[in-house]
Amino acid sequence: MNKFKIILLVVIILTLYFISLFNFIFNIEKNYITKINVNNIVVLTGNAGRLTVGLMLMDNDIKSRMLITGVAKGVKYSDIIKNKYPSKDRIDLGYNAKNTLGNSLEVFGWLKKHNIKDIILVTDNWHMQRTLLLFKALMPNKNIYPYALSSINFTLKDYIQFNKKTFFIYEEHIKYIIAHVQVIYLWLIN
């Protein structure tokens, strides 16, 4: 009888895992509707295209403000912004975040400090689900408009065949599952 319960538990866990994985995969390429007229932009460090998009969004509104979160220690404004954006008072660099949970905590503090109610969140398509999960858990009263960059395009072959992209997808899915545990942590501390 115990053996049956263990097998049943394993089957249930695997079933839930694969449901979660398929949901994650099908939402990687999700098209989010982004409000371009939002003044405040948050860019997570990583892909260089993220900053390009953040700066492009700033061009739409001279009142806009941007936080670049997850900047490495020692990196200066001039190392990141090398073109026509000399306005340091509109762009903040966040040095405290080491991961996506850290990004959410850093953004939370920035929003509170500047009394910001809504943001455009810029990150990659494969990273957006995890980021949104953490941001919305920590900041349920804020309007977060995702701007997902399609930095990696996935095909059906990538999901079936084991290659670098497949490993990357599975790794991101595990991080997404871990983010659910982090949401519980955020709930407990707030």
N, C-alpha and C positions, 0 to 999 in steps of 0.2 A: 504494500500500500504506500509506504514512504517513497519507494522508487517511482511509482506512478505520479505522485505529487511533485517530485523533483523534475521529472520529465515534463509534466504539464507546466510547471513554473518556467522551465527553460523555453518551452514552445511559446508561452505567452510573452516572455521577455523578447525573444527573437522576433516574434510577430510585431510587437510594438516598435522594436528597433527598425524593422524594415518599413513599417508604415511611416515612421518619422523620417527615415532616409528618403523615401520616395516623395514625401511632402517637401522636404528640403530641396531635393533635386528639381522638382517641378516649379519651385518658387525662385530659383536662382535667376532665371531669365525674366522674372516678373517686371512688368512695366509699371512704375510708380508714377502717379500724377503729382508733379511738383509745382507748387505755387512759386512763380518766378518773382512775384512782387513782395516777397518777404525780405526784410532788411538785414537779417542776421544769418550768417553762414558759419557752419562748423565743418572743418575739414580734418579728417583723420589722416595722420601721416602714413606713408606707404607708397603707393603708386604715384609717380610724379604727375600723372594726369589729373589726380584729385585736386591738387593745388591750382592747376590751370583752370579747371572748372570753377573753383572757388573764386578766383580772381575775375573770371568772366562774369560770374553772378554779381560780384561787387560793382562791375561796370554798369550794371542796370540801375543802380541807385547810389547817389552820392552820400546818403545817410547810412549806408550799410556798414556793418561791423563784422569782422571775421575772427574766429579763433582757430588756430592750427594746433590741434591737440596731439600730444605724443612726440613732441620735438625732442631730439637727443640733447643731453647736457652739452654745453659748449657751443652749440649751433646758434649763430647770431641771425638777426633779422636780415642783414645783408647777404648771408649765405643762402637764404631761402628766396627772398624777393630781390630779383636782379634786374628788373625792368622798370617800367614807368610808375611803379607804386611806391613812392617815397613816404606815403602817409602812415607813419608808425602808429599814430593815434587811433587808426581804424582797424589795425590788424594786431591781434594779441597772439603771443606764442605761449603754449602750455608745455611745461617741462616735466610735469609730475606723472603723466600716464606712461605705463610700461606695457599695457595690454588693453583690450577692449573694455574690461570692467574699469580700469583706471581712466580710460577716455570718458566713460559715462560719469564718473565721479568728478573729473576735472571740468567737464562741461556743466555739470550741475552747479558747481561753485561759480563758474563764469556767468551763467544765467542769473544766478541769485545776486551776484555782485553788480551786474548791469541792469537788473530788473527786466530781463528779456522774457517775453512770453512765447515767441515762436522762432523757429530756426529752419533753415534748409540744411540737411545733413548730407554731406558728400563722402562717399566711400565706394568701394567696388561692389559689383553685383553679388559676388560670392560671399562678401562680408556683411552685406546689408541686413540680412535676417537676424543674425546674432547681435549686431549693433542696435537695431531697432528694439529687439527684445529687452536688452539691458537699459537703453535710454528710456523707453516707455515705462519700464518698471520703476526706475528711479525718479522719473519726471512725468507722472501721469497727467499733470495739469498743464503741461506745455504742448504746443502744437509743433510736431516734428514732421517736416516734409522731406522724404527721402529723395535723393538724387543719386541713383545707382549708375556707376560707370560699368559698361560691359568690357572689362579689361581682359577677360578670358572667355572665349566662346566655347561652349561645351556642345558636343554632338552625342547622339545616342551611343556611338562607338566608344566614346570616352567613359561612359558609365558602365559598359559591359566589359570592355577589354581592360586588363590591368596594365596601366602605364603611369607615367608621372602625373598626368592630369587626374586619373582615377584616384591615386593615392591622395592627392591634394583635396579632392572632393570629399573623400571619406574622412580625412583629417579635419576639414572644416565642419563636417557634420558632427564629429565627436566634440569639437569646440562648441558647437551650437547646443548640444546636449548639456555640456558642462555649464553653459550660460544659463540654462534653466535652473541649475543648482545655485548659481550665483544670484539669480532673481530671488530665490528663497532666502538667501543670505541678506540681500538688500531689504527684503520685506521684514526680516527679523530685526535688523538694526534701526529701522525707521519707525 
